[in-house]
Amino acid sequence: MSAMLDALVGNKVEIVTNDGRVVVGILKGLDQVVNVVLANTEERVFTPEGVDRQALGLYLIRGDNVAVVGAVDENTELGMDFSTIKAQQLPPIVHD
């Protein structure tokens, strides 16, 4: 997986973690177990009232907590009005 993500270094990505957090930032680096370092990071908390965007700055996410990594289309994101987006938070993944 890390070989596929190498192409995203330097680009804006969105990461969903196993506990349901959504984190967006510039991918600065990663290793073979997908520990990732993000710059200009923000967490997006989705609620029925709207999206709460919390600045995190430089951020490290351990690979065992990464569920999904995807590239962000910055042109599409610029046109989004986050105040109109309402959603329930993602539930955490439960390991049996």
KEMI-565763 format. One record per residue (C-alpha): residue number from 1; y, x negated, z negated; residue in one letter. Coordinates in steps of 0.02 Angstrom, whole numbers, plus 50000, padded with zeros to 5 digits. Layout:
REC   seq   north    east      up   type
REC   NUM       Y       X       Z      a
...
% end
This chain:
REC   seq   north    east      up   type
REC     1   50000   50000   50000      m
REC     2   50124   49862   49958      s
REC     3   50109   49792   50135      a
REC     4   50170   49959   50206      m
REC     5   50316   49963   50084      l
REC     6   50375   49788   50131      d
REC     7   50463   49865   50281      a
REC     8   50567   49973   50163      l
REC     9   50641   49827   50064      v
REC    10   50831   49840   50075      g
REC    11   50826   50026   50115      n
REC    12   50854   50180   50009      k
REC    13   50693   50256   49943      v
REC    14   50642   50402   49834      e
REC    15   50503   50378   49708      i
REC    16   50410   50516   49617      v
REC    17   50322   50453   49461      t
REC    18   50162   50515   49381      n
REC    19   50263   50602   49245      d
REC    20   50364   50701   49374      g
REC    21   50525   50599   49375      r
REC    22   50621   50581   49539      v
REC    23   50712   50414   49558      v
REC    24   50817   50361   49708      v
REC    25   50883   50186   49743      g
REC    26   50887   50034   49856      i
REC    27   50716   49949   49857      l
REC    28   50750   49767   49812      k
REC    29   50571   49707   49792      g
REC    30   50391   49746   49748      l
REC    31   50228   49658   49714      d
REC    32   50044   49683   49757      q
REC    33   50020   49817   49623      v
REC    34   50177   49912   49679      v
REC    35   50288   49867   49532      n
REC    36   50457   49906   49612      v
REC    37   50635   49849   49579      v
REC    38   50775   49967   49630      l
REC    39   50963   49940   49635      a
REC    40   51100   50073   49629      n
REC    41   50969   50189   49555      t
REC    42   50992   50368   49502      e
REC    43   50871   50492   49426      e
REC    44   50877   50668   49495      r
REC    45   50827   50802   49370      v
REC    46   50793   50967   49457      f
REC    47   50828   51123   49353      t
REC    48   50851   51309   49387      p
REC    49   51038   51277   49363      e
REC    50   51051   51136   49491      g
REC    51   51021   50949   49509      v
REC    52   51077   50833   49371      d
REC    53   51106   50658   49442      r
REC    54   51100   50519   49311      q
REC    55   51150   50340   49358      a
REC    56   51023   50209   49302      l
REC    57   51086   50051   49391      g
REC    58   50955   49914   49414      l
REC    59   50784   49988   49376      y
REC    60   50603   49932   49368      l
REC    61   50457   50052   49388      i
REC    62   50281   49992   49349      r
REC    63   50157   50018   49489      g
REC    64   50035   50118   49384      d
REC    65   50171   50250   49362      n
REC    66   50214   50268   49548      v
REC    67   50143   50425   49629      a
REC    68   50242   50432   49792      v
REC    69   50367   50319   49882      v
REC    70   50464   50379   50033      g
REC    71   50611   50324   50139      a
REC    72   50773   50422   50119      v
REC    73   50867   50477   50275      d
REC    74   51042   50434   50217      e
REC    75   51128   50537   50354      n
REC    76   51035   50693   50300      t
REC    77   51068   50656   50117      e
REC    78   51256   50639   50147      l
REC    79   51259   50817   50214      g
REC    80   51168   50890   50064      m
REC    81   51259   50990   49932      d
REC    82   51159   50952   49775      f
REC    83   51251   51089   49678      s
REC    84   51161   51221   49781      t
REC    85   50985   51150   49754      i
REC    86   50892   51238   49615      k
REC    87   50712   51203   49569      a
REC    88   50587   51189   49430      q
REC    89   50546   51014   49368      q
REC    90   50383   50939   49431      l
REC    91   50247   50945   49299      p
REC    92   50170   50779   49247      p
REC    93   50001   50728   49318      i
REC    94   49862   50760   49193      v
REC    95   49717   50638   49195      h
REC    96   49554   50714   49133      d
% end
